[in-house]
Amino acid sequence: MEMLTFSHVKKHFGERQVLKDVTFAVPEHTVFGFVGQNGAGKTTTMKLVLGLLMADGGKILVNGEPVRYGNSATNRLIGYLPDVPEFYSFMTPMEYLRFCGEITGMQQREIKERSEELLRLVGMEKETRRIRGFSRGMKQRLGIAQALLNRPRLLICDEPTSALDPAGRKELLDILVAAKEETTVLFSTHILSDVEHICDELAFLHDGKIALEGTVEEVKKIRKTTAVELEMENFCDVNILREKFAFLKMTEKNHLRLENPEKMPEILRFLADNQISIHRIERLEPTLEDLFMEVIGK
């Protein structure tokens, strides 16, 4: 079943059309990566799902129900983690979750049990300090706990790892994978390595439209070419090859990258004719970063 469906959605701000014709679907119990450059319209898309902005055309469904601008009934099914979550800084994590549970109408026993469960999930079960002393990573983890409190069918995370260090990013990504067991995760980001690590499916947003959509493996197979890396024995040979084959790119010392594998026989003949030794030749697996650069034309 599709937990979230966008069908020909459009949105403009004045003369600027941010979303021109956005169509994609998020299957239930997946981590879905919504990928795009900064300013591509990812946050606008998230706000449309939440009914915080009015679409100028198209249809958005959450669990088969239409999203309405304003007080959308579908928000009862959604948990939301913004890129910069805000809290009452004088509270402890348990106090904050209890407060959130009360304003959503949860019973006290359920609030206590669910809060303890989620604080264990995000690694904060022993944290009794006030939120004002928390790091950015700790606030993101608490934000996920709050977003999952009322067992949403859809968890929306808007650029959750953009300002975290590598350790904090890994912790948060692990939490999102664990959350997939009980919900569907829509994860917007411009960090492609995060998508490769945890996402089941993804969609590339570019120029107001979905440029590519599918599983990570399906999308990676779309790439037109697979690069080849050459590692030379001697640095002087690197310069010789680059003078002969200007299309070779130097990636690091003694390493050259060939974007067009069809040129490989010509290079091998040159190496043999000139008795140039080579340490390693490796066919590189396509990456999402390579594919994304092709999509945006860079």
N, C-alpha and C positions, 0 to 999 in steps of 0.2 A: 504493500500500500504506500502511496505517496503522502508523506506528512506535510510537505509544503509544495505548492505549485504556483509558478508564475506563468502567466499566459499573455504575451504581447503587451507587457506593462511599459508605460511611458511616463516620464516626469521631466518637467522643465522648470527652471527658475528664471523668470523674465524671458530674455531672448536665448538663454543658454539651455539647451536640451541635454540633460544629464543622462537619462535613460531613453533610448529611442525605440527599442522593441525587445524587451528582455523576456525570454522564455526559457525556463528550466524547471526541473522537478527534483525534490529531495526525498529519497526512499526512507521508510521508517527504520529506526535503529541503525543508522549509519553516521559516520562523521563526514560531513560534506564540506569540502573546501571551496570557499567563494573567493576567487583570486582576481586581483587587479592592481594596477598602479595606484599610488597615492593620488586621490582626486578623481578616480575612475567612476565613483558613484556607489561604492560598497556600503558606506554608512547610510546614504540615502535609501538604498534598498532595504537595509535593516529597519529603518524607521517606517518605511511603507508597510512592512510585515506587521509592525506593532500598531499601525493605525495612527501614528504620530504625524504623518504627512498624507496628503490626498494625492492619489495617482491621477494623472491626466488621461489615462486610457488603460485598457486591459483589465485583467482579473487576477486576484491573489486569493488562494485557498489555503487554509490551515486545517489539516485533518478533514478535508472535504467541505469545510465551512468558509463562506466568503469573509474576507477582512473588510471592515467598515472604518472609515476615517472617524476619529474621535474615540469614543468609549467602545472599542470593539469587543464583542463577546468572545472572540477567539483568543484574547489575551489571557483568559483563564487557563489556556493550554500552553502558555509560553513562559519560559524563564529567560531573563535578559541580563547579560554582562556587558556593559559599555566598555569602551577602551580605557576610560578613566573613571572607575567606580567611586562614588562618594558615600561616606558613612557619618554617623553621629560619633565623633571621635572620643567622646567621654565614656562610651560603652565598651564592654568587653565583647569578644566574639559571641559568647553564649547569650549575653544580654541583647545584643543586636538581633540575633536570629529569633530570640523569643519575641522581641518587639515586632519583627516582620511577620512571624506566625500569627500573632494576635490581630494585626490589622488585616490579615487575609482570612480571618475567621476560623483558624485551626483550633482544635481542642488542646488544652494545656498538656495532657499526657502525650498526645501526638507531637506537639511542638518539642517537648523534652527529648523524646526518643529519636525523632527525626534530626534534631539539632546535633545530638551526640553522634549519630550515625554519619552525618555529613562532615562534622569537624574531624572525625577519624579519617574520612575519605580524603580530605584536603590536608591532613597532617597537622591539625591545630587543636587536637583534643586536650592537650595540656596547657594551652595558651590562655593565661588569665590576665594579661596586660591590657591596658586601654588601647583602643585602635589608633589613637593619635601617635603612638610610637612605632607603628608598623611600617615596614618597607613596602615598596611598590609591589613586589612579588607576593608578600603576605596579604596585601589588600586584594590582589587578583584572586588568590585562593579563597579568601573569605567571600568575595563576590560570587564565585562559582557556587559555594555552599548556599548563599542566600538565593541565587537563581534557581537552585534545585530543590528548595525547601518544600514547596507544595507539589512536588512530583510532576513537573511539566512534561507534556508530550514532546515539546520542541524547546531546545536550549539554543539561544542565539548568543554568540560570542563575537563581538566586534573588535578586531585587532587585539586580542588579549595578550599577545606575546611581544608586541612591538617595542616596548621599553624595558624588557627584562634581560638580565644577563643570561649566559648559556645555561647555568644551573637552574635558574628560576624558570626559564623556558621549558626545560625538560620536565621539571616537576609539574608545571601546568598542563603540558601536553599529555603526560601520563594520566592526570586526573580526567581530562576530556575523554581519553580512550576508555577509562573505567566507567565514566558516566554513560557511555553508549549502551551499556547493559540495560539501563532503565529509561533512556530517552533518545531522541534524535538530536544531533549536534550540527548546527549551521555555524561554520567557523570562517569568518572573513579575515583575509590576511594578504600582505604582499610579500611575505617571507616564504619562498617556495620550498625551502628545505623542511619547514614545518609540515607543509602539505604532504610531501613525500613520506614523512615519518608516520603520520597518523590518519590520513584521510582515506576513506573507501572510494569516494567519488569526488569530482570537482567540476567547477565551471570557471572559465576565464571570461571576465568582463572587460571588454575593450571597445572604445568608441560607441558606448551606449548600448551595445548588444553583447550577447553571449557568443564569443568567438569559437570556443570549444567546450565540450561537455562529455563526461564519461568517467569510467574508473581510471585510476592513476595509470594502470598498465595500458589501457586502451588509448588514452591520450598520449602517452609517451611513444606509442607505436606510430602515431600520425606523423611524427617528425620526418621531414623529407630526407634528411641525410644523417648518417652516423659518423662522427669524427674519428680520426685515428691520431694517436699520440706516438711520436718518435722520440726516444731517449738516446742521445748520441754518446759515444765513448769520450770524445774530445770536444771542447768548446769551439776550437777553431773550425771543426767540421760544421758546426751550426751556422757559422757565417758563410761558409762555402755553399751550403744548401739554400740559405736565404737569398744569396745573390743569384743563384740559378733558378730558384722557384720562389718568386716574390709573394705568392699566395700562402706560404707557410707562416704561421704565427708563432712567435716565441712566447711560451707561457711561463717558463722559469729557466734557470741556467741548465743548458744541455737538453732542454725539452722543446719540441716543436709540435704544433697542432695542425693537422690537415683536415679541413672542413669537407673537402670533396674526395671521398675514397677512390673515385674513378682515376685520379691522378697517381695513385699508389704504384702501379706498374712502371710508369715513367720514372718515378723517384727511385725505385729499386734498381732499375737498369743503370741509372746514373751512379748509384752507390757501388754497384758491382764493377762498372767500367772504371771507376776512379779508386777502387779498392778502399773505400771508406767504411770503417767498421761502425756497427750500430749496436747499442746495448740492449735495446728493447723496442718492440713495436706492439702497440696495444689498441685494439678496437674499443672505443669508448661507448658505454651504454648511453643512450639519450637521456637527458635530464629535463626536468620541467623548466629549469631556467633557460636552457637552450631553446626549447619549444616556445616559451613565452616571448623570448626575444624575436623569434621568427614571427609570432603572431602580431607583435606591435611594430614590426618592420624595422628593427634595429640590429 
